[in-house]
């Protein structure tokens, strides 16, 4: 049976004609796709999809057309689409990985919330002058001399108040700090 007769039978729904095309062209399509993709499993899948599409569209095929050309083009297009998909995956994988790295995990968010609560409790428990010195130093970033001038106290007094504040924070945050770490 020649290709034109086989095509006419395929268009009519003849499964033997389809099987004939399949046996002849499937291995060629797999080789072509595999050469493009360097992945035999995906190549086989894409060739099967092209063959299945040939069967689904059999009634729409041009009676004077070439099923072989259709199969080659369909497989090539699928392989190119797969390569584009892989390229998009690679590009987005970098962005996804950086987003995942930036997003803290649920346990780390819980620890951060606990620590924040302890920091606020500790700050509230400090004597008023001690809290004021600590907030000016750590909150506003003022130097000890500037704090002393602002509050009208000596630099030694600022150092003493900061020492008390830091000691209180060290004691309260010790469960979360590695041994030997200082604030």
SULCOR-V564646 format. One record per helix or strand of 2 or more residues. SS is the DSSP state (H for helix, E for strand). FROM is the first residue (numbers start at 0). LEN is the number of residues. If there is no record, write none. Layout:
BEGIN
SS:FROM:LEN, SS:FROM:LEN
END
This chain:
BEGIN
H:2:9, H:14:23, H:39:17, H:57:3, H:66:36, H:105:20, H:127:12, H:143:8, H:154:22
END
